[in-house]
Amino acid sequence: MRLPKVALSPGQAGGPPYSATVEAMIWPGVRERVNVRLLARRPESACCNRCERLPDGRLTYVVTLYNRGQPFASVYLDAGWLRS
């Protein structure tokens, strides 16, 4: 199973707390978007690094947010309709 491509749109450049929008392309033309608020650091990049199966069979993708090349937060994208 391939991991989705992730796009990151940082929020406004004010001080902490920071915000961002994470958008993952699960399949071509199918996107899952999440707004993340109250971050301690300003995210500079994001990467989907794993997929986890929930007990009910749904899949959730784990997206890690990075600041200065260091991971500092994870976002779980749970597309409730996505089952395997």
PDB file of N, CA, C and O in Angstrom:
ATOM      1  N   MET A   1       0.845  -1.178   0.000  1.00  0.00           N
ATOM      2  CA  MET A   1       0.000   0.000   0.000  1.00  0.00           C
ATOM      3  C   MET A   1       0.888   1.238   0.000  1.00  0.00           C
ATOM      4  O   MET A   1       1.817   1.350   0.800  1.00  0.00           O
ATOM      5  N   ARG A   2       0.598   2.141  -0.883  1.00  0.00           N
ATOM      6  CA  ARG A   2       1.383   3.370  -0.948  1.00  0.00           C
ATOM      7  C   ARG A   2       0.851   4.392   0.056  1.00  0.00           C
ATOM      8  O   ARG A   2      -0.327   4.384   0.413  1.00  0.00           O
ATOM      9  N   LEU A   3       1.736   5.258   0.495  1.00  0.00           N
ATOM     10  CA  LEU A   3       1.335   6.332   1.402  1.00  0.00           C
ATOM     11  C   LEU A   3       0.971   7.557   0.573  1.00  0.00           C
ATOM     12  O   LEU A   3       1.561   7.791  -0.483  1.00  0.00           O
ATOM     13  N   PRO A   4       0.005   8.340   1.043  1.00  0.00           N
ATOM     14  CA  PRO A   4      -0.438   9.490   0.252  1.00  0.00           C
ATOM     15  C   PRO A   4       0.576  10.623   0.245  1.00  0.00           C
ATOM     16  O   PRO A   4       1.376  10.769   1.169  1.00  0.00           O
ATOM     17  N   LYS A   5       0.526  11.425  -0.818  1.00  0.00           N
ATOM     18  CA  LYS A   5       1.312  12.650  -0.877  1.00  0.00           C
ATOM     19  C   LYS A   5       0.639  13.671   0.028  1.00  0.00           C
ATOM     20  O   LYS A   5      -0.586  13.713   0.134  1.00  0.00           O
ATOM     21  N   VAL A   6       1.459  14.496   0.682  1.00  0.00           N
ATOM     22  CA  VAL A   6       0.933  15.457   1.650  1.00  0.00           C
ATOM     23  C   VAL A   6       1.383  16.862   1.265  1.00  0.00           C
ATOM     24  O   VAL A   6       2.545  17.075   0.918  1.00  0.00           O
ATOM     25  N   ALA A   7       0.462  17.814   1.328  1.00  0.00           N
ATOM     26  CA  ALA A   7       0.769  19.225   1.116  1.00  0.00           C
ATOM     27  C   ALA A   7       0.489  19.962   2.418  1.00  0.00           C
ATOM     28  O   ALA A   7      -0.484  19.670   3.113  1.00  0.00           O
ATOM     29  N   LEU A   8       1.349  20.919   2.740  1.00  0.00           N
ATOM     30  CA  LEU A   8       1.216  21.689   3.973  1.00  0.00           C
ATOM     31  C   LEU A   8       1.041  23.153   3.624  1.00  0.00           C
ATOM     32  O   LEU A   8       1.799  23.703   2.825  1.00  0.00           O
ATOM     33  N   SER A   9       0.044  23.784   4.220  1.00  0.00           N
ATOM     34  CA  SER A   9      -0.171  25.223   4.072  1.00  0.00           C
ATOM     35  C   SER A   9      -0.101  25.839   5.459  1.00  0.00           C
ATOM     36  O   SER A   9      -1.073  25.776   6.213  1.00  0.00           O
ATOM     37  N   PRO A  10       1.057  26.445   5.813  1.00  0.00           N
ATOM     38  CA  PRO A  10       1.152  27.065   7.131  1.00  0.00           C
ATOM     39  C   PRO A  10       0.153  28.203   7.268  1.00  0.00           C
ATOM     40  O   PRO A  10      -0.194  28.865   6.290  1.00  0.00           O
ATOM     41  N   GLY A  11      -0.298  28.417   8.481  1.00  0.00           N
ATOM     42  CA  GLY A  11      -1.231  29.504   8.752  1.00  0.00           C
ATOM     43  C   GLY A  11      -0.511  30.839   8.754  1.00  0.00           C
ATOM     44  O   GLY A  11       0.603  30.944   8.242  1.00  0.00           O
ATOM     45  N   GLN A  12      -1.129  31.851   9.318  1.00  0.00           N
ATOM     46  CA  GLN A  12      -0.537  33.179   9.361  1.00  0.00           C
ATOM     47  C   GLN A  12       0.720  33.172  10.212  1.00  0.00           C
ATOM     48  O   GLN A  12       0.889  32.322  11.086  1.00  0.00           O
ATOM     49  N   ALA A  13       1.595  34.124   9.946  1.00  0.00           N
ATOM     50  CA  ALA A  13       2.929  34.136  10.546  1.00  0.00           C
ATOM     51  C   ALA A  13       2.987  34.775  11.926  1.00  0.00           C
ATOM     52  O   ALA A  13       4.060  35.216  12.336  1.00  0.00           O
ATOM     53  N   GLY A  14       1.905  34.841  12.645  1.00  0.00           N
ATOM     54  CA  GLY A  14       1.938  35.411  13.990  1.00  0.00           C
ATOM     55  C   GLY A  14       2.771  34.558  14.928  1.00  0.00           C
ATOM     56  O   GLY A  14       3.445  33.625  14.492  1.00  0.00           O
ATOM     57  N   GLY A  15       2.727  34.868  16.196  1.00  0.00           N
ATOM     58  CA  GLY A  15       3.474  34.080  17.169  1.00  0.00           C
ATOM     59  C   GLY A  15       2.700  32.858  17.603  1.00  0.00           C
ATOM     60  O   GLY A  15       1.609  32.586  17.102  1.00  0.00           O
ATOM     61  N   PRO A  16       3.279  32.117  18.549  1.00  0.00           N
ATOM     62  CA  PRO A  16       2.573  30.924  19.028  1.00  0.00           C
ATOM     63  C   PRO A  16       1.230  31.321  19.635  1.00  0.00           C
ATOM     64  O   PRO A  16       1.134  32.408  20.206  1.00  0.00           O
ATOM     65  N   PRO A  17       0.220  30.518  19.542  1.00  0.00           N
ATOM     66  CA  PRO A  17       0.190  29.231  18.852  1.00  0.00           C
ATOM     67  C   PRO A  17       0.081  29.403  17.342  1.00  0.00           C
ATOM     68  O   PRO A  17      -0.458  30.394  16.849  1.00  0.00           O
ATOM     69  N   TYR A  18       0.603  28.423  16.626  1.00  0.00           N
ATOM     70  CA  TYR A  18       0.586  28.421  15.170  1.00  0.00           C
ATOM     71  C   TYR A  18      -0.536  27.516  14.666  1.00  0.00           C
ATOM     72  O   TYR A  18      -1.130  26.753  15.429  1.00  0.00           O
ATOM     73  N   SER A  19      -0.812  27.617  13.373  1.00  0.00           N
ATOM     74  CA  SER A  19      -1.814  26.746  12.756  1.00  0.00           C
ATOM     75  C   SER A  19      -1.319  26.331  11.374  1.00  0.00           C
ATOM     76  O   SER A  19      -0.384  26.922  10.833  1.00  0.00           O
ATOM     77  N   ALA A  20      -1.954  25.316  10.816  1.00  0.00           N
ATOM     78  CA  ALA A  20      -1.600  24.842   9.480  1.00  0.00           C
ATOM     79  C   ALA A  20      -2.762  24.035   8.916  1.00  0.00           C
ATOM     80  O   ALA A  20      -3.633  23.573   9.653  1.00  0.00           O
ATOM     81  N   THR A  21      -2.760  23.875   7.605  1.00  0.00           N
ATOM     82  CA  THR A  21      -3.707  22.999   6.930  1.00  0.00           C
ATOM     83  C   THR A  21      -2.916  21.879   6.276  1.00  0.00           C
ATOM     84  O   THR A  21      -1.990  22.127   5.504  1.00  0.00           O
ATOM     85  N   VAL A  22      -3.286  20.650   6.590  1.00  0.00           N
ATOM     86  CA  VAL A  22      -2.639  19.469   6.023  1.00  0.00           C
ATOM     87  C   VAL A  22      -3.614  18.851   5.027  1.00  0.00           C
ATOM     88  O   VAL A  22      -4.771  18.592   5.358  1.00  0.00           O
ATOM     89  N   GLU A  23      -3.140  18.618   3.810  1.00  0.00           N
ATOM     90  CA  GLU A  23      -3.983  18.002   2.787  1.00  0.00           C
ATOM     91  C   GLU A  23      -3.256  16.790   2.217  1.00  0.00           C
ATOM     92  O   GLU A  23      -2.137  16.903   1.717  1.00  0.00           O
ATOM     93  N   ALA A  24      -3.897  15.642   2.297  1.00  0.00           N
ATOM     94  CA  ALA A  24      -3.315  14.401   1.784  1.00  0.00           C
ATOM     95  C   ALA A  24      -4.110  13.925   0.583  1.00  0.00           C
ATOM     96  O   ALA A  24      -5.340  13.895   0.609  1.00  0.00           O
ATOM     97  N   MET A  25      -3.391  13.553  -0.472  1.00  0.00           N
ATOM     98  CA  MET A  25      -4.048  12.988  -1.648  1.00  0.00           C
ATOM     99  C   MET A  25      -4.043  11.472  -1.490  1.00  0.00           C
ATOM    100  O   MET A  25      -3.046  10.809  -1.780  1.00  0.00           O
ATOM    101  N   ILE A  26      -5.170  10.930  -1.027  1.00  0.00           N
ATOM    102  CA  ILE A  26      -5.277   9.504  -0.735  1.00  0.00           C
ATOM    103  C   ILE A  26      -5.254   8.693  -2.021  1.00  0.00           C
ATOM    104  O   ILE A  26      -4.560   7.681  -2.109  1.00  0.00           O
ATOM    105  N   TRP A  27      -6.005   9.132  -3.008  1.00  0.00           N
ATOM    106  CA  TRP A  27      -5.998   8.574  -4.362  1.00  0.00           C
ATOM    107  C   TRP A  27      -6.046   9.759  -5.301  1.00  0.00           C
ATOM    108  O   TRP A  27      -6.446  10.846  -4.884  1.00  0.00           O
ATOM    109  N   PRO A  28      -5.654   9.593  -6.551  1.00  0.00           N
ATOM    110  CA  PRO A  28      -5.756  10.724  -7.476  1.00  0.00           C
ATOM    111  C   PRO A  28      -7.179  11.292  -7.483  1.00  0.00           C
ATOM    112  O   PRO A  28      -8.148  10.586  -7.763  1.00  0.00           O
ATOM    113  N   GLY A  29      -7.275  12.573  -7.171  1.00  0.00           N
ATOM    114  CA  GLY A  29      -8.567  13.244  -7.132  1.00  0.00           C
ATOM    115  C   GLY A  29      -9.308  13.132  -5.815  1.00  0.00           C
ATOM    116  O   GLY A  29     -10.346  13.771  -5.643  1.00  0.00           O
ATOM    117  N   VAL A  30      -8.798  12.328  -4.866  1.00  0.00           N
ATOM    118  CA  VAL A  30      -9.446  12.160  -3.559  1.00  0.00           C
ATOM    119  C   VAL A  30      -8.528  12.751  -2.499  1.00  0.00           C
ATOM    120  O   VAL A  30      -7.432  12.247  -2.257  1.00  0.00           O
ATOM    121  N   ARG A  31      -8.991  13.821  -1.875  1.00  0.00           N
ATOM    122  CA  ARG A  31      -8.167  14.525  -0.891  1.00  0.00           C
ATOM    123  C   ARG A  31      -8.856  14.551   0.468  1.00  0.00           C
ATOM    124  O   ARG A  31     -10.080  14.646   0.570  1.00  0.00           O
ATOM    125  N   GLU A  32      -8.046  14.466   1.488  1.00  0.00           N
ATOM    126  CA  GLU A  32      -8.513  14.596   2.871  1.00  0.00           C
ATOM    127  C   GLU A  32      -7.804  15.817   3.442  1.00  0.00           C
ATOM    128  O   GLU A  32      -6.576  15.888   3.411  1.00  0.00           O
ATOM    129  N   ARG A  33      -8.564  16.779   3.963  1.00  0.00           N
ATOM    130  CA  ARG A  33      -7.988  18.031   4.459  1.00  0.00           C
ATOM    131  C   ARG A  33      -8.312  18.201   5.940  1.00  0.00           C
ATOM    132  O   ARG A  33      -9.439  17.969   6.379  1.00  0.00           O
ATOM    133  N   VAL A  34      -7.286  18.616   6.703  1.00  0.00           N
ATOM    134  CA  VAL A  34      -7.453  18.825   8.140  1.00  0.00           C
ATOM    135  C   VAL A  34      -6.809  20.150   8.520  1.00  0.00           C
ATOM    136  O   VAL A  34      -5.675  20.429   8.130  1.00  0.00           O
ATOM    137  N   ASN A  35      -7.530  20.967   9.281  1.00  0.00           N
ATOM    138  CA  ASN A  35      -6.970  22.194   9.840  1.00  0.00           C
ATOM    139  C   ASN A  35      -6.461  21.884  11.243  1.00  0.00           C
ATOM    140  O   ASN A  35      -7.190  21.355  12.082  1.00  0.00           O
ATOM    141  N   VAL A  36      -5.196  22.223  11.479  1.00  0.00           N
ATOM    142  CA  VAL A  36      -4.566  21.954  12.770  1.00  0.00           C
ATOM    143  C   VAL A  36      -4.272  23.295  13.427  1.00  0.00           C
ATOM    144  O   VAL A  36      -3.634  24.162  12.830  1.00  0.00           O
ATOM    145  N   ARG A  37      -4.744  23.461  14.666  1.00  0.00           N
ATOM    146  CA  ARG A  37      -4.527  24.720  15.379  1.00  0.00           C
ATOM    147  C   ARG A  37      -3.812  24.442  16.687  1.00  0.00           C
ATOM    148  O   ARG A  37      -3.692  23.296  17.120  1.00  0.00           O
ATOM    149  N   LEU A  38      -3.349  25.494  17.296  1.00  0.00           N
ATOM    150  CA  LEU A  38      -2.691  25.442  18.603  1.00  0.00           C
ATOM    151  C   LEU A  38      -1.392  24.641  18.580  1.00  0.00           C
ATOM    152  O   LEU A  38      -1.131  23.843  19.480  1.00  0.00           O
ATOM    153  N   LEU A  39      -0.580  24.858  17.544  1.00  0.00           N
ATOM    154  CA  LEU A  39       0.727  24.214  17.459  1.00  0.00           C
ATOM    155  C   LEU A  39       1.768  25.068  18.169  1.00  0.00           C
ATOM    156  O   LEU A  39       1.723  26.296  18.090  1.00  0.00           O
ATOM    157  N   ALA A  40       2.699  24.433  18.857  1.00  0.00           N
ATOM    158  CA  ALA A  40       3.743  25.150  19.587  1.00  0.00           C
ATOM    159  C   ALA A  40       4.806  25.722  18.649  1.00  0.00           C
ATOM    160  O   ALA A  40       5.441  26.726  18.973  1.00  0.00           O
ATOM    161  N   ARG A  41       5.004  25.092  17.492  1.00  0.00           N
ATOM    162  CA  ARG A  41       5.996  25.550  16.519  1.00  0.00           C
ATOM    163  C   ARG A  41       5.326  25.753  15.170  1.00  0.00           C
ATOM    164  O   ARG A  41       4.252  25.214  14.903  1.00  0.00           O
ATOM    165  N   ARG A  42       5.979  26.537  14.330  1.00  0.00           N
ATOM    166  CA  ARG A  42       5.463  26.759  12.977  1.00  0.00           C
ATOM    167  C   ARG A  42       5.937  25.615  12.085  1.00  0.00           C
ATOM    168  O   ARG A  42       7.144  25.455  11.901  1.00  0.00           O
ATOM    169  N   PRO A  43       5.036  24.818  11.528  1.00  0.00           N
ATOM    170  CA  PRO A  43       5.459  23.703  10.678  1.00  0.00           C
ATOM    171  C   PRO A  43       6.031  24.200   9.352  1.00  0.00           C
ATOM    172  O   PRO A  43       5.486  25.107   8.724  1.00  0.00           O
ATOM    173  N   GLU A  44       7.147  23.582   8.939  1.00  0.00           N
ATOM    174  CA  GLU A  44       7.785  23.933   7.673  1.00  0.00           C
ATOM    175  C   GLU A  44       7.560  22.864   6.614  1.00  0.00           C
ATOM    176  O   GLU A  44       7.582  23.157   5.418  1.00  0.00           O
ATOM    177  N   SER A  45       7.344  21.629   7.046  1.00  0.00           N
ATOM    178  CA  SER A  45       7.092  20.543   6.097  1.00  0.00           C
ATOM    179  C   SER A  45       6.281  19.457   6.787  1.00  0.00           C
ATOM    180  O   SER A  45       6.137  19.443   8.009  1.00  0.00           O
ATOM    181  N   ALA A  46       5.755  18.547   5.972  1.00  0.00           N
ATOM    182  CA  ALA A  46       4.951  17.437   6.493  1.00  0.00           C
ATOM    183  C   ALA A  46       5.206  16.209   5.632  1.00  0.00           C
ATOM    184  O   ALA A  46       5.507  16.314   4.443  1.00  0.00           O
ATOM    185  N   CYS A  47       5.081  15.047   6.254  1.00  0.00           N
ATOM    186  CA  CYS A  47       5.314  13.794   5.543  1.00  0.00           C
ATOM    187  C   CYS A  47       4.414  12.719   6.136  1.00  0.00           C
ATOM    188  O   CYS A  47       4.327  12.574   7.355  1.00  0.00           O
ATOM    189  N   CYS A  48       3.752  11.971   5.273  1.00  0.00           N
ATOM    190  CA  CYS A  48       2.970  10.822   5.734  1.00  0.00           C
ATOM    191  C   CYS A  48       3.948   9.665   5.868  1.00  0.00           C
ATOM    192  O   CYS A  48       4.533   9.226   4.878  1.00  0.00           O
ATOM    193  N   ASN A  49       4.128   9.168   7.092  1.00  0.00           N
ATOM    194  CA  ASN A  49       5.162   8.155   7.295  1.00  0.00           C
ATOM    195  C   ASN A  49       4.643   6.770   7.643  1.00  0.00           C
ATOM    196  O   ASN A  49       5.425   5.820   7.684  1.00  0.00           O
ATOM    197  N   ARG A  50       3.355   6.627   7.892  1.00  0.00           N
ATOM    198  CA  ARG A  50       2.848   5.270   8.125  1.00  0.00           C
ATOM    199  C   ARG A  50       1.321   5.245   8.057  1.00  0.00           C
ATOM    200  O   ARG A  50       0.646   6.275   8.085  1.00  0.00           O
ATOM    201  N   CYS A  51       0.819   4.024   7.967  1.00  0.00           N
ATOM    202  CA  CYS A  51      -0.614   3.771   7.916  1.00  0.00           C
ATOM    203  C   CYS A  51      -0.926   2.781   9.028  1.00  0.00           C
ATOM    204  O   CYS A  51      -0.217   1.786   9.188  1.00  0.00           O
ATOM    205  N   GLU A  52      -1.972   3.039   9.795  1.00  0.00           N
ATOM    206  CA  GLU A  52      -2.362   2.141  10.882  1.00  0.00           C
ATOM    207  C   GLU A  52      -3.784   1.651  10.644  1.00  0.00           C
ATOM    208  O   GLU A  52      -4.636   2.390  10.151  1.00  0.00           O
ATOM    209  N   ARG A  53      -4.021   0.415  10.997  1.00  0.00           N
ATOM    210  CA  ARG A  53      -5.356  -0.163  10.879  1.00  0.00           C
ATOM    211  C   ARG A  53      -6.047  -0.068  12.246  1.00  0.00           C
ATOM    212  O   ARG A  53      -5.498  -0.498  13.259  1.00  0.00           O
ATOM    213  N   LEU A  54      -7.238   0.492  12.257  1.00  0.00           N
ATOM    214  CA  LEU A  54      -8.021   0.587  13.482  1.00  0.00           C
ATOM    215  C   LEU A  54      -8.732  -0.743  13.732  1.00  0.00           C
ATOM    216  O   LEU A  54      -8.884  -1.538  12.804  1.00  0.00           O
ATOM    217  N   PRO A  55      -9.173  -1.001  14.970  1.00  0.00           N
ATOM    218  CA  PRO A  55      -9.833  -2.274  15.277  1.00  0.00           C
ATOM    219  C   PRO A  55     -11.052  -2.582  14.410  1.00  0.00           C
ATOM    220  O   PRO A  55     -11.363  -3.751  14.180  1.00  0.00           O
ATOM    221  N   ASP A  56     -11.743  -1.554  13.926  1.00  0.00           N
ATOM    222  CA  ASP A  56     -12.934  -1.803  13.100  1.00  0.00           C
ATOM    223  C   ASP A  56     -12.610  -1.965  11.612  1.00  0.00           C
ATOM    224  O   ASP A  56     -13.523  -2.045  10.789  1.00  0.00           O
ATOM    225  N   GLY A  57     -11.336  -2.014  11.262  1.00  0.00           N
ATOM    226  CA  GLY A  57     -10.936  -2.245   9.884  1.00  0.00           C
ATOM    227  C   GLY A  57     -10.614  -0.997   9.086  1.00  0.00           C
ATOM    228  O   GLY A  57     -10.089  -1.101   7.977  1.00  0.00           O
ATOM    229  N   ARG A  58     -10.917   0.192   9.620  1.00  0.00           N
ATOM    230  CA  ARG A  58     -10.604   1.430   8.907  1.00  0.00           C
ATOM    231  C   ARG A  58      -9.100   1.673   8.916  1.00  0.00           C
ATOM    232  O   ARG A  58      -8.381   1.188   9.789  1.00  0.00           O
ATOM    233  N   LEU A  59      -8.644   2.430   7.932  1.00  0.00           N
ATOM    234  CA  LEU A  59      -7.242   2.814   7.865  1.00  0.00           C
ATOM    235  C   LEU A  59      -7.099   4.266   8.283  1.00  0.00           C
ATOM    236  O   LEU A  59      -7.941   5.099   7.947  1.00  0.00           O
ATOM    237  N   THR A  60      -6.041   4.571   9.012  1.00  0.00           N
ATOM    238  CA  THR A  60      -5.730   5.940   9.370  1.00  0.00           C
ATOM    239  C   THR A  60      -4.284   6.205   8.969  1.00  0.00           C
ATOM    240  O   THR A  60      -3.414   5.356   9.163  1.00  0.00           O
ATOM    241  N   TYR A  61      -4.034   7.377   8.415  1.00  0.00           N
ATOM    242  CA  TYR A  61      -2.688   7.763   8.001  1.00  0.00           C
ATOM    243  C   TYR A  61      -2.092   8.691   9.049  1.00  0.00           C
ATOM    244  O   TYR A  61      -2.781   9.560   9.583  1.00  0.00           O
ATOM    245  N   VAL A  62      -0.809   8.503   9.341  1.00  0.00           N
ATOM    246  CA  VAL A  62      -0.112   9.331  10.318  1.00  0.00           C
ATOM    247  C   VAL A  62       0.786  10.306   9.562  1.00  0.00           C
ATOM    248  O   VAL A  62       1.705   9.892   8.854  1.00  0.00           O
ATOM    249  N   VAL A  63       0.515  11.602   9.716  1.00  0.00           N
ATOM    250  CA  VAL A  63       1.297  12.651   9.072  1.00  0.00           C
ATOM    251  C   VAL A  63       2.118  13.346  10.150  1.00  0.00           C
ATOM    252  O   VAL A  63       1.572  13.797  11.157  1.00  0.00           O
ATOM    253  N   THR A  64       3.424  13.431   9.940  1.00  0.00           N
ATOM    254  CA  THR A  64       4.316  14.078  10.897  1.00  0.00           C
ATOM    255  C   THR A  64       4.644  15.479  10.402  1.00  0.00           C
ATOM    256  O   THR A  64       4.962  15.672   9.228  1.00  0.00           O
ATOM    257  N   LEU A  65       4.566  16.459  11.308  1.00  0.00           N
ATOM    258  CA  LEU A  65       4.912  17.844  10.999  1.00  0.00           C
ATOM    259  C   LEU A  65       6.336  18.111  11.467  1.00  0.00           C
ATOM    260  O   LEU A  65       6.753  17.644  12.527  1.00  0.00           O
ATOM    261  N   TYR A  66       7.082  18.873  10.656  1.00  0.00           N
ATOM    262  CA  TYR A  66       8.492  19.147  10.940  1.00  0.00           C
ATOM    263  C   TYR A  66       8.751  20.641  11.027  1.00  0.00           C
ATOM    264  O   TYR A  66       8.134  21.437  10.319  1.00  0.00           O
ATOM    265  N   ASN A  67       9.681  21.009  11.914  1.00  0.00           N
ATOM    266  CA  ASN A  67      10.175  22.366  12.040  1.00  0.00           C
ATOM    267  C   ASN A  67      11.689  22.263  12.119  1.00  0.00           C
ATOM    268  O   ASN A  67      12.223  21.584  12.996  1.00  0.00           O
ATOM    269  N   ARG A  68      12.386  22.936  11.204  1.00  0.00           N
ATOM    270  CA  ARG A  68      13.852  22.877  11.126  1.00  0.00           C
ATOM    271  C   ARG A  68      14.359  21.443  11.014  1.00  0.00           C
ATOM    272  O   ARG A  68      15.387  21.088  11.590  1.00  0.00           O
ATOM    273  N   GLY A  69      13.630  20.634  10.274  1.00  0.00           N
ATOM    274  CA  GLY A  69      14.036  19.257  10.037  1.00  0.00           C
ATOM    275  C   GLY A  69      13.759  18.292  11.172  1.00  0.00           C
ATOM    276  O   GLY A  69      14.075  17.108  11.062  1.00  0.00           O
ATOM    277  N   GLN A  70      13.177  18.770  12.258  1.00  0.00           N
ATOM    278  CA  GLN A  70      12.895  17.933  13.420  1.00  0.00           C
ATOM    279  C   GLN A  70      11.391  17.705  13.554  1.00  0.00           C
ATOM    280  O   GLN A  70      10.617  18.657  13.453  1.00  0.00           O
ATOM    281  N   PRO A  71      10.963  16.463  13.780  1.00  0.00           N
ATOM    282  CA  PRO A  71       9.532  16.205  13.977  1.00  0.00           C
ATOM    283  C   PRO A  71       9.061  16.782  15.306  1.00  0.00           C
ATOM    284  O   PRO A  71       9.771  16.708  16.309  1.00  0.00           O
ATOM    285  N   PHE A  72       7.860  17.356  15.309  1.00  0.00           N
ATOM    286  CA  PHE A  72       7.347  17.900  16.569  1.00  0.00           C
ATOM    287  C   PHE A  72       5.867  17.602  16.808  1.00  0.00           C
ATOM    288  O   PHE A  72       5.375  17.816  17.916  1.00  0.00           O
ATOM    289  N   ALA A  73       5.158  17.118  15.810  1.00  0.00           N
ATOM    290  CA  ALA A  73       3.738  16.805  16.010  1.00  0.00           C
ATOM    291  C   ALA A  73       3.297  15.782  14.973  1.00  0.00           C
ATOM    292  O   ALA A  73       3.864  15.694  13.883  1.00  0.00           O
ATOM    293  N   SER A  74       2.276  15.011  15.331  1.00  0.00           N
ATOM    294  CA  SER A  74       1.687  14.050  14.399  1.00  0.00           C
ATOM    295  C   SER A  74       0.196  14.307  14.286  1.00  0.00           C
ATOM    296  O   SER A  74      -0.467  14.654  15.264  1.00  0.00           O
ATOM    297  N   VAL A  75      -0.316  14.133  13.086  1.00  0.00           N
ATOM    298  CA  VAL A  75      -1.733  14.305  12.799  1.00  0.00           C
ATOM    299  C   VAL A  75      -2.236  12.988  12.229  1.00  0.00           C
ATOM    300  O   VAL A  75      -1.619  12.418  11.330  1.00  0.00           O
ATOM    301  N   TYR A  76      -3.343  12.511  12.747  1.00  0.00           N
ATOM    302  CA  TYR A  76      -3.940  11.269  12.260  1.00  0.00           C
ATOM    303  C   TYR A  76      -5.086  11.615  11.325  1.00  0.00           C
ATOM    304  O   TYR A  76      -6.050  12.267  11.726  1.00  0.00           O
ATOM    305  N   LEU A  77      -4.977  11.178  10.078  1.00  0.00           N
ATOM    306  CA  LEU A  77      -6.037  11.393   9.094  1.00  0.00           C
ATOM    307  C   LEU A  77      -6.865  10.129   9.015  1.00  0.00           C
ATOM    308  O   LEU A  77      -6.392   9.090   8.554  1.00  0.00           O
ATOM    309  N   ASP A  78      -8.087  10.223   9.461  1.00  0.00           N
ATOM    310  CA  ASP A  78      -8.977   9.063   9.496  1.00  0.00           C
ATOM    311  C   ASP A  78     -10.099   9.286   8.497  1.00  0.00           C
ATOM    312  O   ASP A  78     -11.089   9.958   8.788  1.00  0.00           O
ATOM    313  N   ALA A  79      -9.929   8.717   7.327  1.00  0.00           N
ATOM    314  CA  ALA A  79     -10.992   8.778   6.324  1.00  0.00           C
ATOM    315  C   ALA A  79     -11.955   7.645   6.646  1.00  0.00           C
ATOM    316  O   ALA A  79     -11.700   6.494   6.290  1.00  0.00           O
ATOM    317  N   GLY A  80     -13.055   7.957   7.315  1.00  0.00           N
ATOM    318  CA  GLY A  80     -13.974   6.948   7.814  1.00  0.00           C
ATOM    319  C   GLY A  80     -14.529   6.013   6.760  1.00  0.00           C
ATOM    320  O   GLY A  80     -14.920   4.890   7.077  1.00  0.00           O
ATOM    321  N   TRP A  81     -14.570   6.448   5.528  1.00  0.00           N
ATOM    322  CA  TRP A  81     -15.103   5.628   4.452  1.00  0.00           C
ATOM    323  C   TRP A  81     -14.058   4.679   3.887  1.00  0.00           C
ATOM    324  O   TRP A  81     -14.388   3.797   3.095  1.00  0.00           O
ATOM    325  N   LEU A  82     -12.769   4.855   4.294  1.00  0.00           N
ATOM    326  CA  LEU A  82     -11.686   4.064   3.714  1.00  0.00           C
ATOM    327  C   LEU A  82     -11.497   2.779   4.505  1.00  0.00           C
ATOM    328  O   LEU A  82     -11.039   2.809   5.647  1.00  0.00           O
ATOM    329  N   ARG A  83     -11.843   1.667   3.905  1.00  0.00           N
ATOM    330  CA  ARG A  83     -11.679   0.355   4.533  1.00  0.00           C
ATOM    331  C   ARG A  83     -10.914  -0.547   3.585  1.00  0.00           C
ATOM    332  O   ARG A  83     -10.912  -0.346   2.370  1.00  0.00           O
ATOM    333  N   SER A  84     -10.264  -1.546   4.163  1.00  0.00           N
ATOM    334  CA  SER A  84      -9.549  -2.496   3.300  1.00  0.00           C
ATOM    335  C   SER A  84     -10.010  -3.907   3.594  1.00  0.00           C
ATOM    336  O   SER A  84      -9.529  -4.856   2.973  1.00  0.00           O
TER     337      SER A  84
END
